[in-house]
Amino acid sequence: MPMKTRIETAISKAVLSGQGRFAPQKLAQALEYATTPGGARIRPTICMSVALACGDDRPRLSDAAAASLELIHCASLVHDDLPCFDDADIRRGKPSVHKAYSEPLAVLAGDSLIIKAFETLARVSDDAPDRAAQLLLILTRRSGMPFGICAGQGWESESKIDLSAYHQAKTGALFIAATQMGAVAAGQEAEPWFELGARIGEAFQVADDLRDALYDEETLGKPAGQDDLHGRPNAVTELGVQGAVSRLKDILAGAIASIPSCPGEAQLAQMVRAYAERLTPVMPARQTH
């Protein structure tokens, strides 16, 4: 089965398990709405790519790990868009969940997706209990406090921001989870895969800062100029456009060099290079100097 199909099937299966005759229908619909269409599915693709590179000897675990990551990511987007945070009307080119279903249902949808992510991993714990326990711990650590995406959002309420900690928690956390969970699902140690995830996450954050500064809402499929609007620290403000582009290239080169030895190392390097091309924004002529 192609990787993309595996990922979409696993996510759909997880979301469908939260629906049915006895489920509140509007909330059930909001869960599906929040997870489809799925965008690039970058985090689960990285997770699955690492699992495949390491042998993928427990496909159920790999599928569950990939799906759980995307559910957490989608939950974070639902919550980020709420009026108390970014107050965003558009996400992935369509009305954000709180605009389409109401603010209370958006809060519940985000909460439900978080719970569903951990349930998805718990359901495959019979396959390899030791690996499943590690997967649950990694996802917990990279979702909450003090190193996860909750911490990343929390930094925005501080008067003084540790930029490195902010970026690693807000954006890097789920990329670290992706590389580590992919390795653990395939029976490998998590720690050697930290650097790759951290570097991909940092690259993604710099690329996102560039897109936010350079692109309009129609191109992004979400509100543009949010960093300036909310006074957030970002690579473009700190380094300028060209400096941020140079930083992005350096990070991605380091990411490729950091890939641990594994049977599919060459294919994994190729995947990272492909993401490098996708991440590097095409700059409007007026913004290139």
C-alpha positions as CSV (number, residue, x, y, z in Angstrom):
1,M,0.0,0.0,0.0
2,P,1.4,3.5,-0.9
3,M,2.6,5.5,2.1
4,K,0.0,8.3,1.5
5,T,-2.8,5.8,1.4
6,R,-1.6,4.1,4.6
7,I,-1.5,7.5,6.3
8,E,-5.0,8.6,5.1
9,T,-6.5,5.2,5.9
10,A,-5.1,5.3,9.5
11,I,-6.3,8.9,10.1
12,S,-9.8,8.1,8.7
13,K,-10.0,5.0,10.8
14,A,-9.2,6.9,13.9
15,V,-11.7,9.7,13.2
16,L,-14.4,7.3,12.3
17,S,-14.0,5.6,15.7
18,G,-15.3,8.8,17.2
19,Q,-18.5,8.8,15.2
20,G,-21.6,6.6,14.9
21,R,-25.3,6.5,15.9
22,F,-24.7,7.5,19.5
23,A,-22.3,10.3,18.9
24,P,-23.4,14.0,18.9
25,Q,-23.5,14.6,15.1
26,K,-22.3,18.2,14.9
27,L,-19.2,17.4,17.0
28,A,-18.6,14.2,15.0
29,Q,-18.8,16.3,11.8
30,A,-16.5,18.9,13.2
31,L,-13.8,16.2,13.8
32,E,-14.0,15.1,10.2
33,Y,-14.0,18.7,9.0
34,A,-10.9,19.5,11.1
35,T,-8.9,16.6,9.7
36,T,-9.9,16.8,6.0
37,P,-8.7,17.7,3.5
38,G,-5.4,17.0,5.2
39,G,-2.9,19.4,3.7
40,A,0.6,18.0,3.2
41,R,0.5,15.6,6.2
42,I,4.2,16.4,6.7
43,R,4.5,15.1,10.3
44,P,2.9,11.6,9.6
45,T,4.9,11.4,6.4
46,I,8.2,12.0,8.2
47,C,7.1,9.5,10.9
48,M,6.3,6.8,8.3
49,S,9.4,7.5,6.3
50,V,11.6,6.9,9.4
51,A,9.7,3.8,10.3
52,L,10.2,2.4,6.7
53,A,13.9,3.4,6.8
54,C,14.2,1.4,10.0
55,G,12.5,-1.7,8.7
56,D,8.8,-1.1,9.6
57,D,8.5,-4.5,11.2
58,R,5.3,-3.5,13.1
59,P,3.1,-1.7,10.5
60,R,0.2,-1.3,13.0
61,L,2.4,0.7,15.3
62,S,3.7,2.8,12.4
63,D,0.2,3.5,11.2
64,A,-1.0,4.4,14.7
65,A,2.0,6.6,15.4
66,A,1.5,8.5,12.1
67,A,-2.2,9.0,12.7
68,S,-1.8,10.1,16.3
69,L,0.7,12.8,15.3
70,E,-1.6,14.2,12.7
71,L,-4.6,14.2,15.1
72,I,-2.6,16.2,17.7
73,H,-1.4,18.6,14.9
74,C,-5.0,19.1,13.7
75,A,-6.2,19.6,17.2
76,S,-3.5,22.3,17.7
77,L,-4.7,24.1,14.5
78,V,-8.3,24.1,15.7
79,H,-7.3,25.6,19.0
80,D,-4.8,28.1,17.5
81,D,-7.5,29.5,15.3
82,L,-9.8,30.3,18.2
83,P,-10.6,33.9,19.1
84,C,-8.6,33.7,22.3
85,F,-5.4,32.9,20.3
86,D,-5.1,33.9,16.6
87,D,-8.8,34.5,15.9
88,A,-8.3,33.2,12.4
89,D,-11.2,32.9,10.0
90,I,-9.5,30.6,7.4
91,R,-7.5,27.4,7.7
92,R,-6.4,25.3,4.8
93,G,-8.4,27.4,2.4
94,K,-11.8,27.0,4.1
95,P,-13.5,28.5,7.2
96,S,-11.8,27.6,10.5
97,V,-13.6,25.1,12.7
98,H,-15.0,27.8,15.1
99,K,-16.4,29.7,12.1
100,A,-18.0,26.6,10.6
101,Y,-19.3,25.0,13.7
102,S,-19.2,27.6,16.6
103,E,-16.6,28.3,19.2
104,P,-17.8,25.8,21.8
105,L,-17.8,22.9,19.2
106,A,-14.3,24.0,18.1
107,V,-13.0,23.7,21.7
108,L,-14.6,20.3,22.0
109,A,-13.3,19.1,18.6
110,G,-9.8,20.0,19.5
111,D,-10.1,18.3,22.9
112,S,-11.6,15.2,21.2
113,L,-8.8,15.0,18.7
114,I,-6.2,15.1,21.4
115,I,-7.9,12.3,23.3
116,K,-8.4,10.3,20.1
117,A,-4.7,10.6,19.3
118,F,-3.7,8.8,22.6
119,E,-6.6,6.3,22.2
120,T,-5.2,5.4,18.7
121,L,-1.9,4.5,20.2
122,A,-3.5,2.6,23.1
123,R,-5.5,0.5,20.7
124,V,-2.3,-1.1,19.2
125,S,-0.5,-1.6,22.5
126,D,-1.1,-5.4,22.2
127,D,1.2,-5.5,19.2
128,A,4.4,-4.6,21.0
129,P,3.6,-3.2,24.5
130,D,7.1,-1.8,25.2
131,R,7.2,0.1,22.0
132,A,3.6,1.4,22.4
133,A,4.5,2.7,25.9
134,Q,7.4,4.6,24.5
135,L,5.2,6.0,21.7
136,L,2.7,7.2,24.2
137,L,5.4,8.8,26.3
138,I,7.0,10.6,23.4
139,L,3.7,12.0,22.1
140,T,2.8,13.1,25.7
141,R,6.2,14.8,26.1
142,R,6.0,16.6,22.8
143,S,2.3,17.7,23.2
144,G,2.3,19.1,26.8
145,M,4.6,20.9,29.2
146,P,7.4,21.8,29.4
147,F,8.7,20.7,26.0
148,G,5.6,20.3,23.8
149,I,3.2,22.4,21.7
150,C,1.3,23.5,24.8
151,A,4.5,25.1,26.1
152,G,5.0,26.6,22.6
153,Q,1.7,28.4,22.8
154,G,2.4,29.3,26.5
155,W,5.6,31.2,25.6
156,E,3.4,33.7,23.7
157,S,2.0,34.9,27.0
158,E,5.4,35.6,28.5
159,S,6.8,39.1,28.6
160,K,10.3,37.7,27.8
161,I,10.6,34.9,25.3
162,D,13.4,32.3,25.1
163,L,13.4,32.2,21.3
164,S,15.1,28.8,21.0
165,A,12.8,27.2,23.6
166,Y,9.8,28.8,21.9
167,H,10.5,27.6,18.4
168,Q,11.5,24.1,19.6
169,A,8.2,23.7,21.5
170,K,5.8,25.5,19.2
171,T,7.0,23.9,15.9
172,G,9.9,21.6,16.6
173,A,8.1,19.4,19.1
174,L,5.9,17.4,16.8
175,F,8.8,17.0,14.3
176,I,10.9,15.5,17.0
177,A,8.0,13.3,17.9
178,A,7.7,12.3,14.2
179,T,11.3,11.1,13.8
180,Q,11.4,9.5,17.3
181,M,8.1,7.8,17.0
182,G,8.9,6.4,13.5
183,A,12.1,4.9,14.9
184,V,10.5,3.5,18.0
185,A,7.6,2.0,16.0
186,A,10.2,0.0,14.1
187,G,12.1,-1.1,17.1
188,Q,14.9,1.5,17.2
189,E,16.1,3.8,20.0
190,A,14.5,7.2,20.1
191,E,17.4,9.4,21.2
192,P,19.5,9.2,18.0
193,W,16.6,10.6,16.1
194,F,16.1,13.8,18.2
195,E,18.5,16.0,16.1
196,L,16.9,15.2,12.8
197,G,13.4,16.0,14.1
198,A,14.7,19.2,15.8
199,R,16.4,20.4,12.6
200,I,13.4,19.7,10.4
201,G,11.2,21.5,12.9
202,E,13.5,24.5,13.0
203,A,13.6,24.6,9.2
204,F,9.8,24.4,9.0
205,Q,9.5,27.3,11.5
206,V,11.9,29.5,9.5
207,A,10.1,28.6,6.3
208,D,6.8,29.4,7.9
209,D,8.1,32.8,9.1
210,L,9.2,33.5,5.5
211,R,5.8,32.5,4.0
212,D,4.0,34.6,6.7
213,A,6.1,37.7,5.7
214,L,6.1,37.2,1.9
215,Y,2.8,35.6,0.9
216,D,-0.8,36.7,1.0
217,E,-3.8,34.9,2.5
218,E,-4.9,33.4,-0.8
219,T,-1.5,31.8,-1.4
220,L,-1.2,30.6,2.2
221,G,-4.8,29.3,2.7
222,K,-4.8,31.0,6.1
223,P,-4.3,34.6,7.4
224,A,-1.0,36.2,6.5
225,G,1.2,38.7,8.4
226,Q,0.2,37.1,11.8
227,D,3.7,37.3,13.2
228,D,3.8,41.1,12.9
229,L,0.1,41.4,13.9
230,H,0.7,39.5,17.2
231,G,4.2,40.8,17.8
232,R,5.7,37.3,17.7
233,P,9.5,36.7,17.4
234,N,10.4,35.3,14.0
235,A,13.4,34.7,11.7
236,V,12.5,37.4,9.2
237,T,12.5,40.1,11.9
238,E,15.7,38.8,13.4
239,L,17.7,38.0,10.2
240,G,15.9,39.7,7.3
241,V,14.6,37.9,4.3
242,Q,17.9,36.8,2.7
243,G,19.3,36.0,6.1
244,A,16.3,33.7,6.9
245,V,16.7,32.0,3.5
246,S,20.4,31.3,4.2
247,R,19.6,30.0,7.7
248,L,16.9,27.7,6.2
249,K,19.4,26.2,3.8
250,D,22.0,25.7,6.6
251,I,19.5,23.9,8.8
252,L,18.4,21.6,6.1
253,A,21.9,20.7,5.2
254,G,22.5,19.9,8.9
255,A,19.3,17.8,8.9
256,I,20.6,15.5,6.2
257,A,23.9,15.1,7.9
258,S,22.2,14.2,11.2
259,I,20.3,11.1,9.8
260,P,21.3,8.1,11.9
261,S,22.6,5.0,10.3
262,C,19.7,2.8,9.1
263,P,18.9,0.5,6.2
264,G,16.9,3.2,4.4
265,E,19.3,6.1,5.1
266,A,19.7,7.1,1.4
267,Q,16.0,7.1,0.8
268,L,15.4,9.2,4.0
269,A,18.0,11.7,2.8
270,Q,16.2,12.0,-0.5
271,M,12.9,12.6,1.4
272,V,14.5,15.4,3.4
273,R,16.0,17.0,0.2
274,A,12.5,16.9,-1.3
275,Y,11.1,18.7,1.7
276,A,13.9,21.2,1.4
277,E,12.7,22.1,-2.1
278,R,9.1,22.4,-0.9
279,L,9.9,24.4,2.2
280,T,12.1,27.0,0.5
281,P,9.6,29.8,-0.5
282,V,9.6,31.4,-3.9
283,M,10.1,35.1,-3.1
284,P,8.3,37.9,-4.8
285,A,10.8,40.1,-6.7
286,R,10.2,43.1,-4.5
287,Q,11.1,41.1,-1.4
288,T,14.4,39.6,-2.5
289,H,16.6,42.5,-1.3
